[in-house]
Amino acid sequence: MSDTAAKPYRRGVGIMLLGADKRIFVGRRIDTPGAWQMPQGGIDGDETPRAAALRELKEEVGTDKAEIVAETKGWLTYELPGDLHLQAWGGRYRGQQQKWFAMRFLGADSDIRLDAHTPEFDAWKWVTPAELIRDIVSFKRPLYEAALKEFASLFD
């Protein structure tokens, strides 16, 4: 077993924030030029996944104007590629195990404030599911495809 396989997954949450036109919010990461992703983050202490998702939305997107409309049945995982597992999260994890939540955005674009907390994104946009899959870093693509599949009824 490799050193990577011996490491645990970091438990976290992901948020698929849906606009009125069923487009998906993505932010461009400050620390990884050109990398777009949906909001996500770790679960603190004894925090529930739902509470973590609502907190992460407020921290990363700067709004709480959303309602949870769906969640994945189980946990979705991704592995960090190459030696990235040595750099991320102090080298303690091999990747993430995440519970994903689809949320309906109830506000206006002006309610999105990337600078409300310590910014993780320097730009944002609304994208279609196809654009989401096209623009995501390759190692997260299978996870995003799985989340889209579970939330497919929201796009009908």
MDAnalysis code that builds the backbone (N, CA, C; Angstrom):
import MDAnalysis as mda
import numpy as np

u = mda.Universe.empty(468, n_residues=156, atom_resindex=np.repeat(np.arange(156), 3), trajectory=True)
u.add_TopologyAttr("name", ["N", "CA", "C"] * 156)
u.add_TopologyAttr("resid", np.arange(1, 157))
u.add_TopologyAttr("resname", ["MET", "SER", "ASP", "THR", "ALA", "ALA", "LYS", "PRO", "TYR", "ARG", "ARG", "GLY", "VAL", "GLY", "ILE", "MET", "LEU", "LEU", "GLY", "ALA", "ASP", "LYS", "ARG", "ILE", "PHE", "VAL", "GLY", "ARG", "ARG", "ILE", "ASP", "THR", "PRO", "GLY", "ALA", "TRP", "GLN", "MET", "PRO", "GLN", "GLY", "GLY", "ILE", "ASP", "GLY", "ASP", "GLU", "THR", "PRO", "ARG", "ALA", "ALA", "ALA", "LEU", "ARG", "GLU", "LEU", "LYS", "GLU", "GLU", "VAL", "GLY", "THR", "ASP", "LYS", "ALA", "GLU", "ILE", "VAL", "ALA", "GLU", "THR", "LYS", "GLY", "TRP", "LEU", "THR", "TYR", "GLU", "LEU", "PRO", "GLY", "ASP", "LEU", "HIS", "LEU", "GLN", "ALA", "TRP", "GLY", "GLY", "ARG", "TYR", "ARG", "GLY", "GLN", "GLN", "GLN", "LYS", "TRP", "PHE", "ALA", "MET", "ARG", "PHE", "LEU", "GLY", "ALA", "ASP", "SER", "ASP", "ILE", "ARG", "LEU", "ASP", "ALA", "HIS", "THR", "PRO", "GLU", "PHE", "ASP", "ALA", "TRP", "LYS", "TRP", "VAL", "THR", "PRO", "ALA", "GLU", "LEU", "ILE", "ARG", "ASP", "ILE", "VAL", "SER", "PHE", "LYS", "ARG", "PRO", "LEU", "TYR", "GLU", "ALA", "ALA", "LEU", "LYS", "GLU", "PHE", "ALA", "SER", "LEU", "PHE", "ASP"])
u.atoms.positions = np.array([
    [0.853, -1.180, 0.000],
    [0.000, 0.000, 0.000],
    [0.894, 1.237, 0.000],
    [0.599, 2.196, -0.872],
    [1.395, 3.420, -0.966],
    [1.104, 4.334, 0.216],
    [1.969, 5.315, 0.430],
    [1.746, 6.297, 1.486],
    [0.426, 7.022, 1.286],
    [0.076, 7.292, 0.024],
    [-1.165, 8.010, -0.266],
    [-2.371, 7.177, 0.153],
    [-2.394, 5.909, -0.194],
    [-3.543, 5.047, 0.106],
    [-3.734, 4.865, 1.609],
    [-2.685, 5.026, 2.404],
    [-2.791, 4.876, 3.854],
    [-3.431, 6.087, 4.520],
    [-3.483, 7.190, 3.811],
    [-4.052, 8.410, 4.384],
    [-5.574, 8.388, 4.316],
    [-6.216, 9.031, 5.288],
    [-7.684, 9.115, 5.248],
    [-8.137, 10.215, 4.290],
    [-9.437, 10.234, 4.038],
    [-10.063, 11.330, 3.309],
    [-10.461, 12.418, 4.301],
    [-10.371, 13.653, 3.878],
    [-10.882, 14.779, 4.657],
    [-12.387, 14.828, 4.430],
    [-13.166, 14.886, 5.501],
    [-14.624, 14.966, 5.360],
    [-15.032, 16.411, 5.135],
    [-15.921, 16.586, 4.164],
    [-16.344, 17.934, 3.839],
    [-17.689, 17.945, 3.146],
    [-18.029, 19.111, 2.656],
    [-19.286, 19.321, 1.947],
    [-19.020, 20.069, 0.651],
    [-19.957, 19.935, -0.275],
    [-19.928, 20.691, -1.518],
    [-21.305, 21.277, -1.763],
    [-21.318, 22.392, -2.471],
    [-22.571, 23.111, -2.710],
    [-22.749, 23.364, -4.195],
    [-23.850, 22.865, -4.748],
    [-24.247, 23.192, -6.110],
    [-25.342, 24.252, -5.984],
    [-24.933, 25.513, -6.123],
    [-25.858, 26.634, -5.988],
    [-26.481, 26.921, -7.346],
    [-27.806, 26.805, -7.412],
    [-28.531, 26.939, -8.668],
    [-29.244, 28.276, -8.747],
    [-28.991, 29.000, -9.840],
    [-29.679, 30.251, -10.093],
    [-31.066, 29.994, -10.657],
    [-31.819, 31.060, -10.844],
    [-33.201, 30.953, -11.334],
    [-33.285, 30.264, -12.690],
    [-32.250, 30.400, -13.513],
    [-32.247, 29.795, -14.848],
    [-31.572, 28.422, -14.867],
    [-31.402, 27.827, -13.665],
    [-30.803, 26.497, -13.498],
    [-29.326, 26.463, -13.887],
    [-28.688, 27.615, -13.908],
    [-27.237, 27.649, -14.072],
    [-26.606, 27.476, -12.698],
    [-25.357, 27.080, -12.703],
    [-24.646, 26.700, -11.486],
    [-23.564, 27.735, -11.178],
    [-23.480, 28.136, -9.919],
    [-22.457, 29.074, -9.467],
    [-21.102, 28.368, -9.423],
    [-20.081, 29.016, -10.004],
    [-18.697, 28.571, -9.834],
    [-17.837, 29.790, -9.524],
    [-16.819, 29.562, -8.726],
    [-15.858, 30.606, -8.403],
    [-14.483, 30.220, -8.907],
    [-13.689, 31.246, -9.235],
    [-12.299, 31.007, -9.666],
    [-11.402, 31.110, -8.442],
    [-10.675, 30.036, -8.153],
    [-9.841, 29.975, -6.951],
    [-8.704, 30.996, -7.004],
    [-8.517, 31.687, -5.910],
    [-7.419, 32.651, -5.802],
    [-6.074, 31.945, -5.818],
    [-5.982, 30.784, -5.142],
    [-4.697, 30.093, -4.984],
    [-4.329, 29.184, -6.153],
    [-5.211, 29.033, -7.119],
    [-4.930, 28.173, -8.277],
    [-5.421, 28.880, -9.529],
    [-4.581, 29.682, -10.160],
    [-5.018, 30.473, -11.317],
    [-5.720, 29.625, -12.381],
    [-6.870, 30.117, -12.799],
    [-7.624, 29.446, -13.861],
    [-8.483, 28.288, -13.403],
    [-8.449, 27.937, -12.106],
    [-9.223, 26.803, -11.607],
    [-10.576, 27.282, -11.087],
    [-11.641, 26.752, -11.675],
    [-13.008, 27.075, -11.274],
    [-13.584, 25.908, -10.498],
    [-14.393, 26.197, -9.498],
    [-15.047, 25.130, -8.748],
    [-16.300, 25.645, -8.071],
    [-17.132, 24.701, -7.652],
    [-18.287, 25.026, -6.827],
    [-17.785, 25.197, -5.393],
    [-18.527, 25.922, -4.559],
    [-18.112, 26.088, -3.166],
    [-18.030, 24.739, -2.451],
    [-17.040, 24.621, -1.602],
    [-16.867, 23.406, -0.827],
    [-16.002, 23.716, 0.378],
    [-16.010, 22.832, 1.365],
    [-15.171, 23.044, 2.535],
    [-15.311, 21.925, 3.529],
    [-14.509, 22.007, 4.583],
    [-14.492, 20.979, 5.602],
    [-15.638, 21.107, 6.591],
    [-15.844, 20.028, 7.317],
    [-16.843, 19.994, 8.383],
    [-16.093, 20.225, 9.693],
    [-16.516, 21.211, 10.453],
    [-15.862, 21.556, 11.714],
    [-16.406, 20.721, 12.864],
    [-15.501, 20.145, 13.661],
    [-15.862, 19.466, 14.909],
    [-17.077, 18.583, 14.807],
    [-18.092, 18.888, 15.624],
    [-19.318, 18.082, 15.631],
    [-20.419, 18.704, 14.773],
    [-20.026, 19.566, 13.845],
    [-20.957, 20.215, 12.925],
    [-21.609, 19.167, 12.012],
    [-22.891, 19.335, 11.711],
    [-23.549, 18.429, 10.769],
    [-23.181, 18.844, 9.345],
    [-23.274, 17.929, 8.377],
    [-23.001, 18.314, 6.996],
    [-23.895, 19.470, 6.510],
    [-25.177, 19.454, 6.874],
    [-26.080, 20.547, 6.460],
    [-25.610, 21.886, 7.013],
    [-25.259, 21.912, 8.279],
    [-24.782, 23.150, 8.902],
    [-23.477, 23.601, 8.245],
    [-22.601, 22.654, 7.944],
    [-21.334, 22.997, 7.283],
    [-21.590, 23.593, 5.900],
    [-22.534, 23.029, 5.164],
    [-22.833, 23.539, 3.820],
    [-23.363, 24.972, 3.888],
    [-24.243, 25.238, 4.828],
    [-24.789, 26.597, 4.970],
    [-23.696, 27.576, 5.409],
    [-22.815, 27.146, 6.297],
    [-21.694, 27.994, 6.725],
    [-20.747, 28.272, 5.564],
    [-20.393, 27.231, 4.822],
    [-19.482, 27.400, 3.689],
    [-20.075, 28.327, 2.630],
    [-21.368, 28.232, 2.390],
    [-22.009, 29.134, 1.432],
    [-21.812, 30.583, 1.882],
    [-22.045, 30.842, 3.147],
    [-21.898, 32.199, 3.683],
    [-20.437, 32.657, 3.606],
    [-19.504, 31.762, 3.934],
    [-18.085, 32.134, 3.933],
    [-17.536, 32.341, 2.525],
    [-17.854, 31.442, 1.597],
    [-17.232, 31.488, 0.280],
    [-17.987, 32.344, -0.729],
    [-19.308, 32.403, -0.612],
    [-20.126, 33.143, -1.574],
    [-20.632, 34.458, -0.969],
    [-20.596, 34.547, 0.362],
    [-20.977, 35.780, 1.030],
    [-22.472, 36.015, 1.134],
    [-23.247, 34.941, 1.040],
    [-24.696, 35.078, 1.140],
    [-25.288, 33.873, 1.852],
    [-26.452, 34.085, 2.455],
    [-27.208, 32.969, 3.014],
    [-28.586, 32.903, 2.351],
    [-28.708, 33.573, 1.221],
    [-29.988, 33.624, 0.502],
    [-30.127, 32.401, -0.403],
    [-30.322, 31.264, 0.236],
    [-30.460, 30.007, -0.497],
    [-31.195, 29.014, 0.388],
    [-31.807, 28.034, -0.267],
    [-32.455, 26.945, 0.464],
    [-31.957, 25.622, -0.089],
    [-31.762, 24.671, 0.799],
    [-31.334, 23.326, 0.386],
    [-32.523, 22.624, -0.253],
    [-32.328, 22.112, -1.479],
    [-33.411, 21.423, -2.177],
    [-33.117, 19.938, -2.403],
    [-31.846, 19.532, -2.225],
    [-31.487, 18.121, -2.406],
    [-30.115, 17.881, -1.798],
    [-29.839, 16.617, -1.495],
    [-28.498, 16.237, -1.055],
    [-28.183, 14.857, -1.607],
    [-26.898, 14.591, -1.776],
    [-26.507, 13.285, -2.298],
    [-26.853, 12.208, -1.269],
    [-27.184, 11.029, -1.781],
    [-27.552, 9.912, -0.900],
    [-26.379, 9.511, -0.015],
    [-25.221, 9.482, -0.609],
    [-24.027, 9.075, 0.138],
    [-22.944, 10.136, 0.028],
    [-21.733, 9.704, 0.286],
    [-20.572, 10.585, 0.238],
    [-19.844, 10.349, -1.084],
    [-19.391, 11.431, -1.704],
    [-18.630, 11.361, -2.946],
    [-17.172, 11.658, -2.629],
    [-16.256, 11.018, -3.341],
    [-14.831, 11.207, -3.035],
    [-14.037, 11.605, -4.267],
    [-12.920, 12.251, -3.987],
    [-11.910, 12.459, -5.019],
    [-10.532, 12.344, -4.383],
    [-9.575, 11.901, -5.197],
    [-8.185, 11.765, -4.778],
    [-7.392, 12.945, -5.338],
    [-6.471, 13.441, -4.551],
    [-5.566, 14.480, -5.042],
    [-4.524, 13.822, -5.941],
    [-4.234, 14.436, -7.079],
    [-3.279, 13.822, -8.008],
    [-1.820, 14.057, -7.598],
    [-0.957, 13.136, -8.045],
    [0.493, 13.299, -7.873],
    [0.871, 13.585, -6.428],
    [1.725, 14.582, -6.253],
    [2.190, 14.939, -4.914],
    [1.359, 16.031, -4.259],
    [0.217, 16.378, -4.850],
    [-0.621, 17.423, -4.272],
    [-1.073, 17.065, -2.853],
    [-1.207, 15.752, -2.580],
    [-1.606, 15.326, -1.234],
    [-0.547, 15.682, -0.189],
    [0.672, 15.957, -0.607],
    [1.723, 16.351, 0.329],
    [1.603, 17.825, 0.713],
    [0.928, 18.611, -0.129],
    [0.823, 20.053, 0.091],
    [-0.505, 20.453, 0.732],
    [-1.586, 19.880, 0.283],
    [-2.915, 20.280, 0.761],
    [-3.152, 19.776, 2.182],
    [-3.781, 20.610, 3.003],
    [-4.191, 20.246, 4.367],
    [-3.040, 19.680, 5.194],
    [-1.856, 20.239, 5.002],
    [-0.692, 19.812, 5.781],
    [-0.238, 18.402, 5.485],
    [-0.649, 17.862, 4.328],
    [-0.215, 16.522, 3.939],
    [-0.918, 15.393, 4.676],
    [-2.000, 15.702, 5.405],
    [-2.665, 14.684, 6.223],
    [-3.656, 13.808, 5.462],
    [-4.125, 14.262, 4.292],
    [-5.215, 13.563, 3.603],
    [-4.856, 13.200, 2.167],
    [-5.520, 12.181, 1.662],
    [-5.324, 11.743, 0.271],
    [-6.279, 12.422, -0.695],
    [-7.335, 13.028, -0.162],
    [-8.367, 13.672, -0.954],
    [-9.524, 14.012, -0.039],
    [-10.695, 14.143, -0.621],
    [-11.856, 14.497, 0.184],
    [-13.007, 13.523, -0.017],
    [-13.768, 13.361, 1.034],
    [-15.032, 12.614, 1.033],
    [-16.077, 13.660, 1.383],
    [-16.984, 13.921, 0.444],
    [-17.906, 15.049, 0.600],
    [-19.363, 14.645, 0.470],
    [-20.190, 15.298, 1.269],
    [-21.640, 15.241, 1.128],
    [-22.004, 16.492, 0.335],
    [-22.738, 16.321, -0.767],
    [-23.090, 17.449, -1.638],
    [-24.538, 17.866, -1.448],
    [-24.746, 19.179, -1.498],
    [-26.068, 19.771, -1.342],
    [-26.373, 20.650, -2.550],
    [-27.558, 20.456, -3.112],
    [-28.048, 21.380, -4.145],
    [-28.856, 22.441, -3.413],
    [-28.569, 23.700, -3.729],
    [-29.284, 24.812, -3.108],
    [-29.845, 25.719, -4.182],
    [-31.050, 26.186, -3.952],
    [-31.679, 27.166, -4.842],
    [-31.322, 28.550, -4.328],
    [-30.710, 29.367, -5.194],
    [-30.346, 30.730, -4.829],
    [-31.594, 31.594, -4.824],
    [-31.833, 32.296, -3.725],
    [-33.042, 33.094, -3.554],
    [-32.775, 34.590, -3.645],
    [-31.527, 34.962, -3.857],
    [-31.174, 36.374, -3.888],
    [-30.950, 36.895, -5.290],
    [-30.327, 38.054, -5.341],
    [-29.919, 38.687, -6.601],
    [-28.401, 38.585, -6.706],
    [-27.894, 38.718, -7.928],
    [-26.442, 38.642, -8.106],
    [-25.702, 39.603, -7.178],
    [-26.307, 40.745, -6.870],
    [-25.667, 41.729, -5.993],
    [-25.527, 41.232, -4.551],
    [-26.217, 40.140, -4.188],
    [-26.084, 39.549, -2.854],
    [-24.834, 38.680, -2.730],
    [-24.198, 38.365, -3.833],
    [-22.987, 37.549, -3.815],
    [-21.807, 38.463, -3.504],
    [-21.112, 38.151, -2.407],
    [-20.015, 38.982, -1.915],
    [-18.814, 38.098, -1.642],
    [-17.914, 37.984, -2.591],
    [-16.746, 37.122, -2.435],
    [-15.813, 37.620, -1.347],
    [-15.938, 38.891, -0.966],
    [-15.056, 39.480, 0.048],
    [-15.699, 39.531, 1.439],
    [-16.790, 38.818, 1.651],
    [-17.478, 38.856, 2.939],
    [-16.623, 38.232, 4.050],
    [-15.825, 37.250, 3.730],
    [-14.895, 36.591, 4.659],
    [-13.548, 36.554, 3.965],
    [-12.626, 35.749, 4.461],
    [-11.349, 35.596, 3.770],
    [-11.636, 34.993, 2.404],
    [-11.377, 35.740, 1.340],
    [-11.776, 35.270, 0.004],
    [-11.028, 34.017, -0.451],
    [-11.789, 33.106, -1.040],
    [-11.210, 31.933, -1.697],
    [-11.314, 32.056, -3.207],
    [-12.246, 32.909, -3.662],
    [-12.468, 33.116, -5.090],
    [-12.195, 34.581, -5.425],
    [-11.690, 34.819, -6.648],
    [-11.483, 36.209, -7.090],
    [-12.436, 36.602, -8.216],
    [-13.246, 35.666, -8.678],
    [-14.253, 35.925, -9.709],
    [-15.294, 34.821, -9.617],
    [-16.459, 35.065, -10.191],
    [-17.505, 34.044, -10.208],
    [-18.350, 34.218, -11.450],
    [-19.088, 33.131, -11.761],
    [-19.999, 33.170, -12.910],
    [-21.029, 32.060, -12.749],
    [-22.095, 32.160, -13.543],
    [-23.105, 31.107, -13.643],
    [-22.794, 30.292, -14.889],
    [-22.833, 28.955, -14.777],
    [-22.508, 28.083, -15.904],
    [-23.563, 26.993, -16.073],
    [-23.611, 26.427, -17.253],
    [-24.460, 25.276, -17.519],
    [-23.765, 24.020, -16.988],
    [-24.483, 22.918, -16.837],
    [-23.824, 21.677, -16.434],
    [-22.674, 21.280, -17.376],
    [-22.849, 21.457, -18.678],
    [-21.780, 21.110, -19.627],
    [-20.553, 21.994, -19.416],
    [-20.772, 23.285, -19.184],
    [-19.644, 24.197, -18.932],
    [-18.956, 23.849, -17.615],
    [-19.726, 23.439, -16.622],
    [-19.163, 23.035, -15.341],
    [-18.177, 21.886, -15.529],
    [-18.598, 20.858, -16.233],
    [-17.744, 19.690, -16.457],
    [-16.523, 20.058, -17.310],
    [-16.713, 20.920, -18.271],
    [-15.603, 21.345, -19.134],
    [-14.542, 22.116, -18.348],
    [-14.966, 22.979, -17.426],
    [-14.049, 23.912, -16.766],
    [-13.414, 23.398, -15.478],
    [-13.908, 22.303, -14.924],
    [-13.398, 21.828, -13.637],
    [-12.053, 21.131, -13.819],
    [-11.210, 21.188, -12.789],
    [-9.946, 20.466, -12.843],
    [-10.237, 18.984, -13.017],
    [-9.400, 18.307, -13.771],
    [-9.710, 16.934, -14.190],
    [-9.894, 15.967, -13.023],
    [-9.153, 16.128, -11.933],
    [-9.263, 15.145, -10.857],
    [-10.583, 15.248, -10.092],
    [-11.311, 16.368, -10.231],
    [-12.622, 16.494, -9.587],
    [-13.772, 16.181, -10.546],
    [-13.466, 15.974, -11.818],
    [-14.514, 15.775, -12.817],
    [-15.437, 14.593, -12.490],
    [-14.919, 13.414, -12.131],
    [-15.845, 12.303, -11.815],
    [-16.785, 12.624, -10.656],
    [-16.306, 13.334, -9.642],
    [-17.160, 13.717, -8.527],
    [-18.258, 14.664, -8.997],
    [-17.896, 15.662, -9.806],
    [-18.890, 16.610, -10.307],
    [-19.909, 15.910, -11.193],
    [-19.465, 14.963, -11.995],
    [-20.396, 14.201, -12.838],
    [-21.365, 13.394, -11.976],
    [-20.855, 12.816, -10.886],
    [-21.715, 12.048, -9.982],
    [-22.745, 12.954, -9.301],
    [-22.321, 14.137, -8.876],
    [-23.257, 15.077, -8.245],
    [-24.327, 15.516, -9.246],
    [-23.920, 15.827, -10.462],
    [-24.895, 16.221, -11.489],
    [-25.893, 15.098, -11.761],
    [-25.414, 13.867, -11.768],
    [-26.296, 12.726, -12.018],
    [-27.334, 12.608, -10.898],
    [-26.886, 12.761, -9.647],
    [-27.836, 12.669, -8.525],
    [-28.827, 13.812, -8.521],
    [-28.405, 14.978, -8.997],
    [-29.283, 16.162, -8.996],
    [-29.946, 16.402, -10.352],
    [-29.915, 15.411, -11.237],
    [-30.418, 15.566, -12.604],
    [-31.864, 16.048, -12.651],
    [-32.709, 15.616, -11.743],
    [-34.117, 16.018, -11.780],
    [-34.291, 17.531, -11.574],
    [-33.324, 18.192, -10.995],
    [-33.397, 19.647, -10.779],
    [-33.211, 20.432, -12.065],
    [-32.725, 19.742, -13.107],
    [-32.465, 20.407, -14.393],
    [-33.536, 20.126, -15.438],
    [-34.561, 19.361, -15.067],
    [-35.653, 19.040, -16.002],
    [-36.506, 20.253, -16.298],
])
